[in-house]
Amino acid sequence: MMKCTGYYWSVVLLSWLLIGCGGAQKEEVVPEPTEESMTATINGSNWKAQVVDMLLLDNDFLLSGQELDANGFPTRVIVIQGPFTRPGTYGIGAVNGNEVGYIEEAESADISRGALVITRITDRWVEGTFNFEGSIGRGANNRRIVVTNGRFAAKKR
């Protein structure tokens, strides 16, 4: 009788561990985006690209988000370029080959620091977040640019 009781409790304990504690957890499947997007907060104001383009050359990608004026000309552009092959956090700068560009009213910013996080890469999409800061303008017109809460989803082409 003692062996049967020990066996019984072993089965109950094992069942509880496998079922009661969650057992094998299934990974949540997050659906791919349905449209391309790029958004950010630029100097405290919300920004959304009206046009998002991505070009993939070997393992380098070039991603741009553009805000357009009433005539269809770009007024603000954010460009992200780098050899991003898998999800991860990437520093921004020429030293590691990852670049971010910011253009406003045909003036290009000098980016001093920032980070890019690739959150997901699939056969069809790249998604991630970004932030950076720098300065734009010359002389008395020089001003600081702070870009936070940047997010993008772009289709590979």
C-alpha positions as MATLAB code, in Angstrom:
seq = 'MMKCTGYYWSVVLLSWLLIGCGGAQKEEVVPEPTEESMTATINGSNWKAQVVDMLLLDNDFLLSGQELDANGFPTRVIVIQGPFTRPGTYGIGAVNGNEVGYIEEAESADISRGALVITRITDRWVEGTFNFEGSIGRGANNRRIVVTNGRFAAKKR';
ca = [
       0.000    0.000    0.000;
       2.846    2.414    0.741;
       4.321    2.095   -2.783;
       0.939    2.788   -4.360;
       0.457    5.920   -2.251;
       3.964    7.220   -3.072;
       3.377    6.561   -6.766;
      -0.022    8.255   -6.574;
       1.429   11.418   -5.012;
       4.274   11.461   -7.543;
       1.746   11.424  -10.403;
      -0.359   14.132   -8.719;
       2.730   16.313   -8.103;
       3.993   15.868  -11.660;
       0.534   16.653  -13.083;
       0.317   19.766  -10.933;
       3.758   20.929  -12.073;
       2.959   20.409  -15.746;
      -0.612   21.684  -15.760;
      -1.117   23.785  -12.641;
       2.064   25.828  -13.051;
       1.453   26.521  -16.692;
       3.442   23.658  -18.175;
       4.919   24.546  -21.504;
       4.052   28.169  -22.218;
       3.092   29.010  -25.785;
       4.793   32.053  -27.212;
       2.308   34.758  -28.129;
       2.185   35.252  -31.871;
       2.093   38.931  -32.753;
       0.642   39.540  -36.216;
       2.670   41.360  -38.828;
       1.749   45.002  -39.432;
      -0.770   45.738  -42.146;
       0.673   49.094  -43.192;
       3.982   50.902  -43.107;
       4.401   53.633  -40.522;
       6.923   55.891  -38.802;
       6.078   58.103  -35.839;
       8.117   60.055  -33.285;
       8.080   62.963  -30.870;
      10.253   65.789  -32.220;
      11.088   68.493  -29.687;
       7.947   67.606  -27.750;
       5.542   67.541  -30.738;
       4.005   64.430  -32.265;
       5.175   63.624  -35.782;
       3.938   61.062  -38.306;
       5.470   60.274  -41.675;
       3.100   60.440  -44.601;
       5.441   58.357  -46.767;
       7.551   55.422  -45.507;
      10.022   53.703  -47.826;
      12.520   50.943  -47.217;
      15.201   49.635  -49.531;
      17.108   46.445  -48.668;
      20.532   45.940  -50.266;
      22.269   42.756  -49.136;
      22.068   43.084  -45.327;
      21.969   46.890  -45.304;
      18.689   48.678  -45.210;
      17.790   52.255  -45.901;
      14.555   53.409  -44.291;
      13.013   56.846  -44.653;
       9.927   58.545  -43.273;
       8.770   61.794  -44.846;
       6.354   64.531  -43.853;
       5.082   66.375  -46.927;
       3.790   69.896  -47.480;
       0.594   70.701  -49.416;
       2.507   70.451  -52.721;
       3.944   67.028  -51.928;
       7.468   68.231  -51.127;
       9.254   66.788  -48.077;
       9.395   69.165  -45.099;
      10.799   66.745  -42.496;
      12.617   63.506  -43.248;
      14.053   60.868  -40.928;
      16.459   58.368  -42.499;
      17.808   55.227  -40.806;
      20.565   53.180  -42.442;
      22.535   50.195  -41.243;
      23.453   46.544  -41.478;
      20.663   45.273  -39.230;
      20.314   41.506  -39.599;
      18.576   40.530  -36.371;
      16.612   42.049  -33.486;
      18.735   43.966  -31.005;
      19.870   47.369  -29.792;
      22.215   49.299  -32.067;
      24.141   52.471  -31.337;
      24.007   55.233  -33.909;
      27.154   56.629  -35.464;
      29.718   56.140  -38.192;
      31.911   53.988  -35.931;
      29.429   51.090  -35.989;
      28.058   51.728  -39.488;
      24.568   52.713  -38.320;
      23.415   56.133  -39.379;
      20.400   58.329  -38.690;
      19.669   61.445  -40.679;
      17.228   64.248  -39.975;
      16.335   66.891  -42.561;
      14.013   69.817  -41.913;
      13.169   72.403  -44.570;
      16.193   71.260  -46.657;
      18.640   71.598  -43.729;
      20.452   68.521  -42.506;
      21.008   67.964  -38.776;
      24.251   66.907  -37.122;
      23.267   63.874  -35.022;
      25.331   63.552  -31.857;
      23.895   60.414  -30.264;
      21.005   57.991  -30.291;
      19.880   54.380  -30.355;
      17.935   52.084  -32.604;
      16.166   48.937  -31.421;
      15.151   46.404  -34.034;
      12.255   44.604  -32.343;
      11.344   42.212  -35.154;
      12.581   41.130  -38.556;
      10.537   38.748  -40.678;
      10.767   37.751  -44.333;
       8.533   40.706  -45.205;
       8.791   43.329  -42.414;
      11.219   45.197  -40.158;
       9.935   46.865  -36.987;
      11.686   48.887  -34.332;
      12.085   51.968  -32.199;
      14.568   54.854  -32.241;
      15.663   58.033  -30.508;
      18.390   60.540  -31.229;
      19.466   64.117  -30.709;
      21.560   66.638  -32.515;
      21.551   70.182  -33.835;
      20.340   71.834  -37.008;
      20.960   75.258  -38.517;
      23.999   77.501  -38.583;
      25.105   80.374  -36.391;
      22.213   82.217  -34.716;
      19.754   79.767  -36.333;
      21.359   76.727  -34.708;
      18.896   74.800  -32.554;
      18.756   71.477  -30.805;
      16.713   68.552  -32.195;
      15.511   65.860  -29.776;
      13.673   62.887  -31.263;
      12.093   60.426  -28.818;
       9.448   57.679  -28.920;
      10.344   56.853  -32.522;
       8.607   53.753  -33.956;
       8.550   52.229  -37.407;
       7.175   49.311  -39.349;
       8.426   48.918  -42.904;
       7.946   46.345  -45.617;
      11.091   44.843  -47.131;
      11.514   45.583  -50.820;
];
